[in-house]
Amino acid sequence: MTKETYSTLHIDDRGVAWLTLDRPEVHNAFDDALIHELNGYLDRLFEAVERDEVRVLVLGSEGKHFSAGADLNWMKRMVDYSVEDNLADSRELSRLMHRLDTLPCPTLCRVQGAAYGGAVGLAACCDIVVASEAARFCLSEVRIGLSPAVISPYVQRAIGERQARRYALTAEVMDVSTAQMLGLVHEVTAKDALDPRIDTFIDTLLATSPQASRATKALLAEVARQRDADATREHCCQVISKLRVSREGQEGLAAFFDKRSPRWKPTDHRSDKPSNDHNREPRS
């Protein structure tokens, strides 16, 4: 990694990918370089999931906070951007959110501190969000004359239209209990229990069928769209019918009846932790 690299990707031998924002000196703030890096990593992860090399993604960050939102130097440069420049910039952020949201494997978001602006979008795009008691969230854009436009589809889906109107228009800070009540966060832990809880979720997800996980995530996205009720019902029937006759479906049923673990289940969930160990105390 060069010194200019602002994030890291590590894939361990269990098929767990650890995508980590690594700009603790600026509280993991977004800029165009970080967005470009993350898009590149997600492109690689799409391919790795298709090759069955990645089973789960954990999105996290180094330092005290998850992400402070937009980088100040990036925002200063934006002052001189044309509409076309801003459009290109926002499309890259939009691609990041879409790629994270549609990654075929399960995604876990680890939030240890503040998540502001676009960072709320990152959390909303993940399947499961686990946050420490110190976490807080804020759609802060209107305070500086902007809007949470690019992340709004994902945030509104997570917390609902009514609550999205309140928090996007007021830029109030949500404590972690409020974020959980609204549906943005799934679980809240003590600071020192955050990483063990992430590990437990990883173990739980690795025990499932890789094929069924991908199919279920795609199915739920299709059901949420539900443009045509009859077509949606038929699609659901097609999915389960194909899974039942698939190799993993047959193996899962056989293992259930034989009272044994299915052959896709890892035998050692604790091997090969990433080099940037997530069980250590975050840097301040």
Secondary structure in CASP SS format (residue, H / E / C, confidence):
PFRMAT SS
TARGET T0000
AUTHOR 0000-0000-0000
METHOD secondary structure of the structure
MODEL  1
M C 1.00
T C 1.00
K C 1.00
E C 1.00
T C 1.00
Y C 1.00
S E 1.00
T E 1.00
L E 1.00
H E 1.00
I E 1.00
D C 1.00
D C 1.00
R C 1.00
G C 1.00
V E 1.00
A E 1.00
W E 1.00
L E 1.00
T E 1.00
L E 1.00
D C 1.00
R C 1.00
P H 1.00
E H 1.00
V H 1.00
H C 1.00
N C 1.00
A C 1.00
F E 1.00
D C 1.00
D H 1.00
A H 1.00
L H 1.00
I H 1.00
H H 1.00
E H 1.00
L H 1.00
N H 1.00
G H 1.00
Y H 1.00
L H 1.00
D H 1.00
R H 1.00
L H 1.00
F H 1.00
E H 1.00
A H 1.00
V H 1.00
E H 1.00
R C 1.00
D C 1.00
E C 1.00
V C 1.00
R C 1.00
V E 1.00
L E 1.00
V E 1.00
L E 1.00
G E 1.00
S E 1.00
E C 1.00
G C 1.00
K C 1.00
H C 1.00
F C 1.00
S E 1.00
A C 1.00
G C 1.00
A E 1.00
D C 1.00
L H 1.00
N H 1.00
W H 1.00
M H 1.00
K H 1.00
R H 1.00
M H 1.00
V C 1.00
D C 1.00
Y C 1.00
S C 1.00
V H 1.00
E H 1.00
D H 1.00
N H 1.00
L H 1.00
A H 1.00
D H 1.00
S H 1.00
R H 1.00
E H 1.00
L H 1.00
S H 1.00
R H 1.00
L H 1.00
M H 1.00
H H 1.00
R H 1.00
L H 1.00
D H 1.00
T H 1.00
L C 1.00
P C 1.00
C C 1.00
P C 1.00
T E 1.00
L E 1.00
C E 1.00
R E 1.00
V E 1.00
Q C 1.00
G C 1.00
A E 1.00
A E 1.00
Y E 1.00
G C 1.00
G H 1.00
A H 1.00
V H 1.00
G H 1.00
L H 1.00
A H 1.00
A H 1.00
C H 1.00
C C 1.00
D C 1.00
I E 1.00
V E 1.00
V E 1.00
A E 1.00
S E 1.00
E C 1.00
A C 1.00
A C 1.00
R E 1.00
F E 1.00
C E 1.00
L C 1.00
S C 1.00
E H 1.00
V H 1.00
R H 1.00
I H 1.00
G C 1.00
L C 1.00
S C 1.00
P C 1.00
A C 1.00
V C 1.00
I C 1.00
S H 1.00
P H 1.00
Y H 1.00
V H 1.00
Q H 1.00
R H 1.00
A H 1.00
I H 1.00
G C 1.00
E H 1.00
R H 1.00
Q H 1.00
A H 1.00
R H 1.00
R H 1.00
Y H 1.00
A H 1.00
L H 1.00
T H 1.00
A C 1.00
E C 1.00
V E 1.00
M E 1.00
D E 1.00
V H 1.00
S H 1.00
T H 1.00
A H 1.00
Q H 1.00
M H 1.00
L H 1.00
G C 1.00
L C 1.00
V C 1.00
H C 1.00
E E 1.00
V E 1.00
T E 1.00
A C 1.00
K H 1.00
D H 1.00
A H 1.00
L H 1.00
D H 1.00
P H 1.00
R H 1.00
I H 1.00
D H 1.00
T H 1.00
F H 1.00
I H 1.00
D H 1.00
T H 1.00
L H 1.00
L H 1.00
A C 1.00
T C 1.00
S C 1.00
P H 1.00
Q H 1.00
A H 1.00
S H 1.00
R H 1.00
A H 1.00
T H 1.00
K H 1.00
A H 1.00
L H 1.00
L H 1.00
A H 1.00
E H 1.00
V H 1.00
A H 1.00
R H 1.00
Q C 1.00
R C 1.00
D C 1.00
A H 1.00
D H 1.00
A H 1.00
T H 1.00
R H 1.00
E H 1.00
H H 1.00
C H 1.00
C H 1.00
Q H 1.00
V H 1.00
I H 1.00
S H 1.00
K H 1.00
L H 1.00
R H 1.00
V H 1.00
S C 1.00
R H 1.00
E H 1.00
G H 1.00
Q H 1.00
E H 1.00
G H 1.00
L H 1.00
A H 1.00
A H 1.00
F H 1.00
F H 1.00
D H 1.00
K C 1.00
R C 1.00
S C 1.00
P C 1.00
R C 1.00
W C 1.00
K C 1.00
P C 1.00
T C 1.00
D C 1.00
H C 1.00
R C 1.00
S C 1.00
D C 1.00
K C 1.00
P C 1.00
S C 1.00
N C 1.00
D C 1.00
H C 1.00
N C 1.00
R C 1.00
E C 1.00
P C 1.00
R C 1.00
S C 1.00
END
